[in-house]
Amino acid sequence: MANSEPSDSAYVIETMDILDGLEAQLLDLEQDPNLDAIDAVFRALHTIKGGGGMFGHRTMAEFVHHFEDAFDKVRDGRLSVSSQLVNLALRARDHVIAMLNCGGDGLDATALANSGAAQQLLADLKGLLGAQTVERVSEKPIKLWKITFKLAPNALLNGTRPELLLAELASLGATQVTLDGAEVPPLERLDPTLCHLGWTVLLSTREPRAAIEDVFIFTDDADLEISEIAADTKPETVYTLQETSQNCDLEEDAVRRPSKEIGGDFVRVSSVKLDEILDQLGELVIAQARLSQIAAESHNPTLAGLVEEVERLVTGMREVTLSVRMLPIETVFGKFRRVVRDLSAELGKDVELATSGGETEIDKSVIDRLSEPLVHMIRNSIDHGIESADGRISAGKPAKATVWLSARQEAGDILISVRDDGAGLNTDAIRRKAIQRGLIAAEATPSDLELHQLIFAPGFSTAQTISSVSGRGVGMDAVLTTIRALRGSLDVKSNAGRGTLVTLRIPLSLAIIDGLLVRQGAANYVIPLASVDECVEFDSSEHGRESGRTMLQIREHLVPFVDLTQAFNEPTSLERSRRVVIVKSEGLRLGLVVDDILGQNQTVIKALGPFHDAVDGFAGATILGDGSVALIIDVAKLARQVAIAHGALRRAAA
């Protein structure tokens, strides 16, 4: 496949953004075919087609033109919005992405344009255009707009084609064009490569202001003014659009422009560069910690003051850098409307997707890795969890099922939940399969919670048949693998006949956290500060039953605790005075008994090596100011291990 030239990267990136939005617009249109939704789809197609012609993707633009024409008929009331039309448009969107990835006009793009899939799409569209039309919906009023624009002097060198901009405006309605040549220099000083002209266009159209702005979406260097004016305003000198562009070769290849974000003061930055900045910031945090320790040992007040200032600057830089990497999780959620729609059609089930908490922000590196596990979970819910329409009705449920996708922030973690109102997990079937595969003994009596966790075992599936959607037992295993790689955890709750809830708990950021440094024996550990509730003195008389795990009285509440010496298989502590760090995990409180609390510090998370990945209870390691290494405690995993062990002890005692 041909590689896209660097000079058209801006167009490719911006068009991909438009295509992402187009999917959501088409799904909105299917649910509510109003004029605004129709206009949004038409403008997206129109912008893609216009930009393709300007930036060397003419083959793709010609393909998009057919669908733009179809939605123009929808706007005029000559074609109705139907599921068939939306299906075709969604398939066409996917095909356009493939053509865009070919990197412009060439053999690959031509092959795709002439492929059987493309020809079938166009044939299906042609057949649909002959379908029965609907009555024209009420039209928007005609408005008169004044558009004044002047290109940057080097705009022509960068590939901007003013005649195409004027043609785009003319496609929106009737236009009158005034040419401004006041800044054209005398002939002896004229540089033919520079643009000295400006244009004023009177546009009479039903289109909104946004449609006009879309014409200039790839000319962010233009001096542009758009205003609505009275209908009787006339320009002093009028040039027709035909006269303005009659000598222009519209088929000539355009010179492409450098990459720059559209609109405002935004600049596109590669995520690779952001990763490099964050890596350097991490090293700066470690160096700053070392400097702080040296200052403390030197007892130099001047150095101490300078170190405090450096620490303040590093903290501010850290917050700004991390905020740049944060994106709303809606960027992931929006993709699953299409997944649910397509799966519902494939499986013959009526399912809708409901989302909440899309404004919750999370690190981009986390977002990039969330799509696959969430797709597996949603597919499992629809295929295995949700019953057929007849089965739901016989169970007293509505025929239409619902999958809920939600997100919220809790301390330093993001909680993402996938819930359905289906039949719930079949605990008996899971137990039989687990015994058959040797995961549990036939005489074992695990709790429902422990049985439900088995669905994440490699190759585990209770499906009787293998379908194109699921049944091979690799989906949930892949989910667990991905979430563990993100230092996250999974929790499953299911009620027979009422549905299943799967909750992912993922760190807000994967790079730098605030930590509480504690000492246990000769080793130092870091507890993520976001998980810490409080610290208290430990009464050694509390130590006792159930292999060292017991309850601690914290004011009016009883809190279970665990001694880290036993959790990490270390020798019993000989310290006379010890501390308890009360942590919170998945809504539960747990005490961690340590020898001493050393203080708070910024923690740069370093991944454990391949020989230590399987060590439970740790989320990574960090380098301290003195150059030593401290392990970072995975509070959620440790709490879960303690809870399971405690449950086994209780069952054994019973």
N, C-alpha and C positions, 0 to 999 in steps of 0.2 A: 504494500500500500504506500502511495506517495506521501511524503511528509509535507505538512503545511509550512509555508515559508514564514519566518519570524515576523515579517512585515504585516501579515494579515491576522496576527494573533488577537488583536483587539476585536476585530469583527467576529472571529470564531468564538471568543469567550463571551462576548455580549450576545451573540445569537444563541449560544447554548443557554444563557440565562433566560432569553425570551422563550426558548423551547421548553424549558422547565416550567415557566409560568403558563405556557400554552396548555400543557396537560391539565393543570388545575382549572384554567378557564373553560376548557372543553367539558370537564366534569361538572363545573358550575352551570354551564349552559344546559347540560342534559337534565339537571335537577330543576332549573328555573330559566326557561328560554325567554328572558326579557331583552329589551333593546340594548341595555348597557352591556349585558353578557355577550350578545351578538357582536356589538361594536368592538369589544375587547378582543375577541377571537379574530375578527377581520383585520384589526389594526396590527395584531401580532404577525399574521400571515403577510400583510402588506409590507411591513417593515423588513421582514426576512427576505422577501422577494426583492425589494428595492436595494437593500444592502448587498444581496448576492450579485446583482447586476453591477454594482459599483466596485466590488472587491474581488472579482475574479472567480465567482461561484455561479456563473450564468446557467450551467446545467441544472444546478439545484434550484435556482430562481425560476427556471421554466417549469420545473415539476411543481413547485409551490404555487405557481400562477393558477393552475387548474383548481386547486382547493380555495385559493383566494376568490376566484370567480364563483365557486359554489356558494361561499358565504356572502358574497355580494348579492347573490340571488336570495339568500335568506334575509338579508337586510331589506331587500325590495319586496319581500313577501311572495316571491315566486317559488320558494322552496321551503318546506317545513323542517323544523328541527326534529330529528328523530334519533333513536338509538343507533340506527344503521348509519346515519351521517356521522355521528360522534365516533362510532367504531372505525369508520374509514379514516376520519381525521386523526384519530389516535395512531392508527397504523401508519398513516402518512407521516406523522411527526417522528415516529421511530425511524422511518426510512430516510427522512431529511437529516437526522442525526448521523446516520451511516454515511450519507453523501457528504455532509460537512466534514466528517473525519477523514475524507479522502484528500483534503488539503487543496481544494480548488479544482478548476477544470483540468481534466486529464483523463487517462485511460480508465482509471478506477472509477471516477465519477460517471463517465460515459457508460461503463459496463453496468453500474448500478441503475442508471436511468433507463437502460434498455433491458434490464433483467426481467424475468418472468414475474417476480413479486411486484415490481413497479408497474408493469403493464396491466397486471390484474387489478391493482389499486385504481388505475385510471379507467379501466373498463367498468369496474364496479361503480365508480363515481359517475361515469357517463350514463350508466343505467339508472342511477338514482336521480340524476338531473331530469329524467323524463317522468319521474313520479308525480303524483298529484300534488298540486301546490295548495297553499293556504291563503286566506284573505290577508290583504296588507294590514299590518298593525299600524296604529296611530304613529305618524311621523313626528320627528322633532322639528322645531321651527328652524327656518333658514336664518343664519347669522352672517354678518359681514365682518371679516377680520382683516386687520392691517398687519402684515408681516414685513419687517425691515431687517435685512441681514447683510453683513459685510464680512467676507472671509479674511482670514489672516493672510499676510503677503505671501507666505510660502505654502498656502493651501493647495494650489495646483500641483506643486512638486510632490506634495504628500498624498495626492490621489483624489482630492475632492473635485467633483464634477458639478459645477453650478447648474448646467442644463438639465442634469438628472434631478437635482433638487426642485427645479421649477416644474419639471414633468410630474414629480411626486405630488406637488401642491395642486397641479391641474387635475390630477386624478381624484382629488377630494371635492372638486366643484368648479364653478366658473371663476377664472382668474383674469386680472388685469395687472400687467407687469410694468414697472417703471425702472429704468436703468439709471443709476447714479454714477456718472463718470467724472465727478468734480475733482477727484484726487489722481486722475491720470496725468503723469508728468509729460513735459514736452518730448517730442520724438527722439531728440538726441540723447535724452536721459532715460528713455524707456527701457526697462528690463522685461523682455517678453515672457520670462519664466515666473514673474511675480504677478499677483492679482491686485489690481488697484480699483476694482469696481465694487459697487454695492447695488442692491436691488430692493425695491419696495413692491410688495404684492398685495393687491386687494383680492381676497378670497371669499366668495359667497358659497356657503356650505351648511349642511346639517350636522357635520361632524363636530365633535367637541374639541376643546383646546388641546387635549392630550393627543389627538390624531395629528394635529399640526406639529406639536413638539416631537412626535415620533419621526417625522420627516428629517429632522435635524439630529437624530440620535447618534449618528456617526460623524458629526461635524461639530464637536464640542469646542473647537477653537474659533467658532464663528461668533461675531458680535450680533446677537439676535434679540429682537424685540417683537412681541406678539401682543396685540391689543384688539379688543372688540370696539367697533366704531359704528356711527350712525349709517343707515343704509344709503343716504344720499351723498356720501362723500365720494369725490372723484379725484383721481390723480391728475397732475398737470400734463404729463406726457405719458402716453400709453403705447406699449409695445406688446404685440401678441406673442404668445408662447412659441408659435410656429416660427415667427421672425427671429426670435431670440436664439433658437437652437437648430435652424434649418441646415446649417453647414456643419453640424457636429456629427461625428461618427459614433452612434450609440453602441456599436458592437466592439469598439476599441477596448483593449485591456486597460484596466485602471491601475495607476501606480498606487501601491498600498501605503497606509498610514501607520505610524508607530503606535504602540499600545498605550492607552490612557483611559482612565475610568471616565464614564459618562456623567456629566453634570456635577455641580457643586465643587467642593474642595476635596473630593475623594480621589485616591490614587490606587490602582490595583497593585498588589504586592504578592509575589509568589509565596505560597505556603512554605516552600523550602527555605526561603530567606527568613521567614518568621521562626522556623525551627532553629535555624542557625543563630538568630538573635537570642532565642530562649536558651540555647546551649551555652552561649557566651555569658548570658546573665547568670546561669547556674554556677559557672566557674567564678564569676565575680562575687556571688554570694558566699562561696566557700573561702575565697581570698579575704573577703570582708570579715568573716568569722575568725580567720587566723589573725588578722590585724587587730581585732578586738581583744583577742587573748593576749597578744604581745603588749598591747597598751595597758591591759590590766596588770600584767606582770612587771611593767616598767615603772608604774606609779608616776608617770609624767602627765601632769594636768593638761599641758598644751596638746600632747598627742591624744589624750583621752577626749578632749573637745573636738579635735579633728576627726577622730574615729566616729563619734556620735553623728557628726555632720555627714560623713560618708555613709553610715548606716541609714540615715534618713533618706539620702538620695537613692541608695540601692533599693530601699523599700518602695519608694515612689516609682522608680523605674520598673520594679517587678510588677506592681499593680497595673501600670499602664501597659506593659508588654503583655501581660496575661489578658487584659481587657480587649486588646486588639485581636487576640486569638479566639475570643468568645463569640459564638453565633447562636441565634435562637434555634431551639430544637425543632421548630416548625419546618425548617429546611429539610429535615428527615421525615417528619410526620406527613407533609404534603404529598410525598411519593407513594404513600400506602393507599390513597384513595383509588388509584389505578389498580394496585395489587388486589384489593378487596373486590373491586368491580369485575376484574377479569376472572378471579377465582370463583366468584359467585356464579358467573355465567358458565364456567367450565364444569362446575360441580352441580349445577341446577339448584342452587340454594339462593334464597333472597336474604342478603346480608348487607347491612349498612355499617359504615365506620363513623364513630363519634370520637372527637379528640378534644383534649383540654390541656392547658399548661404549655401550649406551643411557644409562648414567649419566654419560657425558661431557657437561660443561656448556658452553654457548655463548651468546653474547649474543642476547637475545630478538629484536632487530632482524634478526639473521642467520637465526634459526630461522623467522621469519615468511616469509622469501623462499626457503627451501630446498625447500618442498613441491613446487612446480611442476617444478624441474629434476630432482628425484629421481623424480617420477612419470614424466617422459619417459624417463629412463634405465631404469627398471624395465619400462616398456612395451616399449622397444626390446629389452631382454634377452629378454622372454617371446615377443614376436612374431617378431623376427629371429634372435635368438641360439639359442634353445632349439628343438630338433628335435621332431618328432612322436614319440609313444610308439614306433611301429614303427621310425622312424629311429634312435632312441636304442638300442633293443634290438639292431638290426642292427649298431650301432657298438660293442656291448659295454658299453653304459651301462644303469643302472637306468631303468625306464620313468618313474619320478617324477624330475623335475628339481628343482634347488635354486637359488634366488637368495639370495645372502648380502648383508646390509646391515650394515656395521660402521662404527664411529667410534673415533677415538683422538686424543689431544692430543700434538703434537710441538712443543716450545718454545711459541711464540706463535701457532701455527696449529692448526686442527682438520682432520684428514684423515678424509674420509668416502668409503667404498669401496662400489661396487656390483659384485658378481662373480657370474657364472653359470657353469654347467658345460655350456654348449651347444656349438655347432659352431665358435664363434670368428668373427672377422671374415674375410670373403672378400677377401683382399688383391688378387687378380687382378680381381675385379669392381669394387673401389674404383678400381683403376688405370684400367680401361677407362672407367668413368664420369667420372673426373677428366680423361682425355684428351678425351672426348666434349664435356665442358663447358668445355674450354680452361683448366682449372686447372693442368695441367702439359703440357709438350711431349711429343709422341709418342716422341722419342728420349731423354727424361729418364730418369734412373735413381735416383729417390728411394728412401730406405730404407723398410722396413716401418713404422718409427715415424712418419716423415713422411707416409706414405700414410694411416695410421690417423688422424692428426690431421685429415685432409680430411673425415671424417664430420661435423665441426662447421661445415663451410662452409654458407652460406645456401642452402637448397633442395636440398642434396645428399642423395640417397637411391639405394640400389641395389635397392630393392624393385621387383619386376616388376608388382605390382598394388597399387592403393590400397585400403586397408581402413578400417573405422571406427576402427581402433587406430592405424595408422601408414602411412607410405608416401609422404607429401607432402614430406618433407625439411625440415620446420620444427621438429621436436622437438629435435634435438641443437643446432641453431643457437640456439634459445631457451635451452638449457642454458648454452651458452658465453656468451651475452649476459648472463644473470643472474649467472653466476659472476664474470665480469669486472667487473660492477657492484659486486660484493662484494669487489673487489680480490683475487680468488682465481685459481686456475689449475686446469687439467685435465690429467690424464695417462691415456693409454690403453695397455694391454698386452693382447695377444691371442695365443693359441696355437691353430692350426688343430685342430679336433676336441676341444679341451680347454676352451674357454671364453674369456671376455673379462673383464678387470678395468678399471674406470674409477674413478679416484681424484680426488676434489675436495679441493683444499687451500684453506682459507678462514681468514682472520684470526680470532683469538679474539674480538676486539672491533673495532668499526669507528670508534671515536671517539678514544681516547687510548692511546698506546703509549709504551714506553720506547725512546728512539732514541740512536744514536751519531752525533754531529755531526762531519762531516769537511769538509775544504776541498779543492777542486780548482780551481786557478787563482784567479779572483776570486769564484767562486761557492761557496756552502755547500750541502751535501746531508745528508740524514738517512738512516741505514741502520737498519732495525728491529733493536733490540738482541736480540730473540729469535732472529734469524738469525745473529748474530755468534758465532763460535767463539773467535777470538783475534786479536790485532794484532801484527805483526812489522815489523822494518825491511826495506826493500826494497834489494836489491843490484842496481844498475843494469846490471851485467854480465849479469844474467839476461834482460834485454830483448833480443829478437831475432827469431826466426823466426816464420813464419805470421802475418804482419801484426800483430805485437806480442803474440800469444797464445802462451804457452809454459808450461813447468812450473817450479814453485818447490819446492825441497827444504825441507820442514818436518819436521825430525827424521828419522824413518825413512820418511816418506811424501812422494810427489810430488803437488803440488796445482797444477792449472791456474790461471792468473790472466789478468786482462784489465785493461788500463789504461783508466781512465775517460775520459781525453782522447780515446781512439779510440772508445770505446763511445758517447760523446756528441758525436762529431765536433768536438772542440775543438782548439786549437793544441797542439802538443807542449809538455809541461811543461819549464820551464828550471830547476826546483828541483833542487838537488844532493842533498838528503836527502829521501827520500820514505818512505811507509808502505804496508803491505799489510794490508787487513782481510780476514781469512779468514771467509767466510760459509758457511752450510750451507743447501742447498735440495734438497728431495726426495731426501734421502739422499746427496747429492753435496756435495763441498767445492770452493769456488771462491775465488780471491784477487782482491780489488778494489784496484788500485793508486791511491792518492790522494796529494795533496801533504802533507796534515797531518791529524792527528786532534785535534779540539778538545775532546772530552769527551762525557759522557753527559747527556741531558736528557729531560724528559717532553715528548712530542710530541703536540700536538693536530692531528689530521688534518683538513685542509680539502680538499674535493673540487676538482679542477681544473675550470675553466670549460668550456663547450661547445666552444670553439674549440681546446681542448687535450686533449679526451678521447681523441683518436686517437694521442696521443704515446706511443710504447712506452717501457717501462722505468721508468715512474714511477707510484706508487700514490696520489699526492696531493701536497699542499704543507702547510707549517706556518709559523707566524709566530714568529720568534725574539724573544729578550728585547729586542734593540735595535730591533725593529720591522721588520726585514728578512724576506724570504721565503726559505725553503729548500725545495727539492724533496725528496720522500721516494722513495727508490729502491725499486722493486719487484724484490726479489732474485730471486724465482722466475722472473719474466718475463725478466730480464736474463740469468740463467743459461741459460734455454732458448734464447734468441737466440744466445748464445755457442756453445752446444753444436751448434745447427743449422749455424751458420756454420763451425764447426770440421769438422763432418761433410762439408759441401760442399767444403771445402778438401782434405780427405783424399781424397774421391772424384775431385776434379779432378787431384790429384797422381798418383793411381793410373791 
